[in-house]
């Protein structure tokens, strides 16, 4: 069994070493054009050339949760694209969302600004009931975030393509219920996969449907947000602000207005980083299951894009 590792903008050597240790019966190598034929590939944003030169691949394992870069490629019909189920990312997402949510709700950003001016100012406590948190995307990551937010006693809503049931979460499903979900949400958390159906889903219409004083926490993919729609909604007062971790262009250009807006917090696509050890263990387990002819989780459905 041969496994090719192709990680755009990432060093393949640690992954090759880790996979070789986890699968000693395999030959693991860093892919380059003209490389030997492999049975499986471990990838991040692979080029079309990899697909074209490796027509016999059985499985392509993506080292992140988002597979939009792979789904843009021309893929042979028999190739299984497999995404990570979690591998340590969900707890990081939960940390990030709870930090951004509580920083906004407790007005710690305001306290920080006052402190820089040497001002000692109290803020009137706000009511959690007035800050319902709506989570778009209720997969493994979204459900973990929902459960974390529940611990702080905020009302939690969820929206997904298909119906989900999560204890304590008011769940909405399908395009027909998106509007109902939005009008009942004040803090919107985006965890959707990026597909043709979800590209640009965060726009002046959907964000404008949030409760007045709404807040956006955007940690999925840059393509979800129509960036030019955000600042007018903030400046009009309809939105109180946003915490953004993903962008249309990354790194975010230095001249971009998001850097300088006082009500927008920017982080460099770090809400959840791939944990190599956990990811390698999961990928190795799935490859062994495939070798035994068993079904595995995380297989992407091409028609829906995730």
C-alpha positions in Angstrom: 0.0 0.0 0.0 1.3 3.4 -1.0 0.2 6.8 0.5 1.0 10.1 -1.1 1.1 13.3 1.0 0.4 16.5 -0.8 0.0 19.6 1.4 0.0 23.0 -0.3 1.7 25.6 1.9 2.5 23.0 4.5 5.6 20.9 5.1 4.8 17.3 4.2 7.7 15.7 6.1 6.1 15.6 9.6 3.0 14.1 8.1 5.0 11.5 6.1 6.9 10.6 9.3 3.8 10.4 11.4 1.8 8.3 8.9 4.7 6.0 8.3 4.9 5.3 12.1 1.1 4.8 12.3 1.0 2.6 9.2 4.4 0.7 9.1 3.0 -1.7 6.5 2.6 1.2 4.0 5.0 3.2 1.9 4.4 6.9 2.7 6.0 9.6 0.5 5.7 13.3 -0.2 4.0 13.7 -3.6 5.7 15.6 -6.5 4.9 15.5 -10.2 5.7 12.2 -11.7 5.6 10.4 -8.3 4.8 6.6 -8.2 1.1 5.6 -8.2 -0.5 5.6 -4.7 -3.5 3.9 -3.2 -4.5 6.8 -1.0 -3.5 10.5 -0.7 -3.4 12.8 2.3 -3.9 16.3 1.1 -4.6 20.0 1.7 -5.6 22.1 -1.3 -4.1 19.6 -3.8 -3.4 20.6 -7.4 -5.4 19.1 -10.3 -2.1 17.5 -11.4 -2.2 15.2 -8.5 -5.7 13.9 -9.5 -4.7 13.6 -13.1 -1.5 11.6 -12.4 -3.1 9.4 -9.7 -6.2 7.9 -11.4 -6.1 4.7 -9.2 -6.5 6.6 -5.9 -9.2 4.9 -3.7 -9.3 7.5 -0.9 -8.3 11.2 -0.6 -8.0 12.3 3.0 -8.3 16.0 3.7 -6.4 17.3 6.8 -9.0 20.0 7.5 -12.8 20.1 7.9 -13.4 22.1 4.8 -13.2 20.4 1.5 -14.2 23.2 -0.8 -10.8 23.4 -2.4 -11.0 19.7 -3.4 -14.5 19.9 -4.7 -13.4 22.6 -7.2 -11.2 19.9 -8.9 -12.2 17.4 -11.6 -12.5 14.2 -9.6 -12.9 10.7 -11.0 -16.3 9.1 -10.0 -14.7 6.3 -8.0 -12.6 8.5 -5.7 -13.7 8.8 -2.1 -13.0 12.2 -0.6 -12.8 12.0 3.2 -12.8 14.8 5.7 -11.8 14.8 9.3 -14.6 14.1 11.8 -13.1 16.3 14.5 -9.4 15.6 15.4 -9.3 18.2 18.1 -10.9 21.0 16.1 -14.3 21.1 17.7 -13.0 22.1 21.2 -10.9 24.9 19.6 -14.0 26.2 17.8 -16.0 26.1 21.0 -13.3 28.0 22.8 -13.1 30.6 20.1 -16.9 31.1 19.9 -17.4 31.3 23.6 -14.5 33.8 23.9 -15.9 36.1 21.2 -19.5 35.7 22.5 -18.6 36.5 26.1 -16.3 39.4 25.1 -19.2 41.0 23.3 -21.9 40.2 25.8 -19.9 41.3 28.8 -18.6 44.3 26.9 -15.0 43.6 27.6 -14.1 45.3 24.4 -15.6 48.5 25.9 -13.8 48.0 29.2 -10.5 47.6 27.2 -11.1 50.9 25.4 -11.9 52.7 28.6 -8.9 51.2 30.4 -6.6 52.6 27.6 -8.0 56.0 28.5 -7.4 55.5 32.2 -11.2 55.6 32.8 -12.9 53.6 35.6 -16.5 53.0 34.3 -19.1 50.5 35.3 -21.4 48.9 32.7 -25.0 47.9 33.4 -25.3 44.1 33.3 -27.1 42.7 30.3 -29.6 39.9 30.2 -28.6 36.6 28.6 -32.2 36.0 27.5 -31.8 39.1 25.2 -28.8 37.5 23.3 -30.1 34.3 21.6 -27.2 32.6 19.8 -27.9 31.1 16.4 -25.5 28.6 15.0 -25.5 28.0 11.2 -24.3 24.4 10.6 -25.0 21.6 13.0 -22.4 19.0 12.1 -19.8 17.8 14.5 -18.3 21.2 15.0 -21.6 23.1 15.2 -23.1 20.7 17.8 -19.9 21.0 19.9 -20.2 24.8 19.8 -23.9 24.7 20.7 -23.2 22.5 23.8 -20.5 24.9 24.9 -22.6 28.0 24.5 -25.4 26.3 26.5 -23.1 26.1 29.5 -23.2 29.9 29.8 -27.1 29.8 29.8 -27.6 31.7 26.5 -30.7 30.7 24.5 -29.3 28.6 21.6 -30.8 28.1 18.1 -29.5 26.1 15.2 -30.0 26.0 11.5 -28.9 23.2 9.1 -29.7 21.9 5.6 -31.4 18.8 7.1 -33.3 18.4 10.3 -31.2 17.9 13.5 -32.3 17.3 17.1 -30.0 18.6 19.9 -31.3 18.8 23.5 -31.9 22.3 24.5 -31.3 23.8 21.0 -34.2 25.2 19.0 -33.5 23.7 15.6 -34.5 24.9 12.2 -33.9 23.2 8.9 -34.0 24.0 5.2 -34.3 27.2 3.1 -37.9 27.7 4.1 -37.0 28.1 7.8 -33.8 30.2 7.4 -35.8 33.5 7.9 -37.4 32.2 11.1 -34.0 31.3 12.4 -32.5 34.6 11.6 -35.2 36.9 13.1 -34.9 35.0 16.4 -31.1 35.3 16.5 -29.0 38.1 17.9 -25.5 36.5 17.9 -24.9 34.6 14.7 -22.2 32.0 14.5 -21.4 30.6 11.0 -20.1 27.1 10.8 -21.5 26.1 7.4 -19.5 24.2 4.8 -18.8 26.3 1.7 -20.8 25.1 -1.3 -22.5 26.7 -4.3 -25.7 26.9 -2.1 -24.0 28.7 0.8 -21.6 31.0 -1.0 -22.5 34.6 -0.1 -25.1 33.5 2.4 -24.0 36.2 4.9 -25.2 39.3 3.1 -27.2 42.5 3.7 -30.5 40.5 3.5 -29.6 37.7 5.9 -27.5 39.8 8.3 -30.2 42.5 8.1 -32.8 40.0 9.3 -31.0 39.5 12.7 -32.3 41.2 15.8 -31.2 44.8 16.0 -27.9 45.0 17.8 -26.9 41.7 16.3 -23.3 40.3 16.2 -21.6 38.1 13.8 -19.0 35.4 14.6 -17.7 34.1 11.3 -15.3 31.1 11.5 -16.2 28.9 8.5 -15.0 30.1 5.0 -14.4 33.5 3.6 -16.7 32.9 0.7 -19.7 32.9 2.9 -19.6 36.6 3.6 -20.3 39.4 1.1 -17.7 41.6 2.7 -18.9 44.9 1.3 -22.3 44.4 3.1 -20.9 44.1 6.6 -19.6 47.6 7.5 -22.8 49.5 6.3 -24.8 47.3 8.6 -22.5 48.0 11.5 -22.3 51.7 10.8 -26.1 51.9 10.6 -26.4 50.4 14.1 -28.2 47.3 13.0 -25.2 45.2 13.8 -23.2 45.9 16.9 -20.0 44.4 15.4 -18.3 41.2 14.3 -15.5 38.8 15.0 -14.0 37.5 11.8 -11.6 34.6 11.4 -11.9 33.9 7.6 -11.9 36.2 4.6 -12.3 36.3 0.8 -8.6 36.9 0.4 -6.1 35.5 2.9 -3.9 36.9 4.3 -6.3 39.8 4.7 -4.7 42.7 2.7 -3.2 45.4 4.9 -5.4 48.1 3.3 -8.6 46.2 4.0 -11.2 48.3 6.0 -11.8 45.4 8.4 -8.4 46.0 10.1 -9.3 49.5 11.1 -13.0 49.3 12.0 -13.4 49.7 15.8 -16.2 47.2 16.0 -14.6 44.4 14.0 -12.2 42.0 15.5 -9.9 40.2 13.0 -8.0 36.9 13.7 -5.8 35.2 11.1 -7.8 32.0 10.3 -6.8 30.4 13.6 -10.1 29.5 15.3 -9.3 25.8 14.9 -5.9 24.5 13.7 -5.4 20.9 12.5 -3.8 18.9 15.3 -1.4 16.6 13.5 -1.2 13.7 16.0 -4.9 13.4 16.3 -5.5 13.7 12.6 -2.9 11.1 11.7 -4.5 8.6 14.1 -7.9 9.2 12.6 -6.7 9.0 9.0 -4.7 5.8 9.7 -7.7 4.2 11.3 -9.9 5.0 8.3 -7.3 3.7 5.8 -7.1 0.4 7.7 -10.9 0.2 7.8 -11.0 0.7 4.0 -8.4 -2.0 3.6 -10.7 -4.3 5.5 -13.6 -3.4 3.3 -15.5 -1.5 6.0 -17.5 1.7 5.8 -16.0 4.9 7.2 -17.3 8.2 8.4 -16.6 11.6 6.9 -17.0 10.5 3.2 -18.0 13.6 1.2 -21.1 13.5 -0.9 -20.2 15.3 -4.2 -23.7 16.4 -5.0 -24.0 18.4 -1.8 -20.3 19.4 -1.6 -19.5 18.2 1.9 
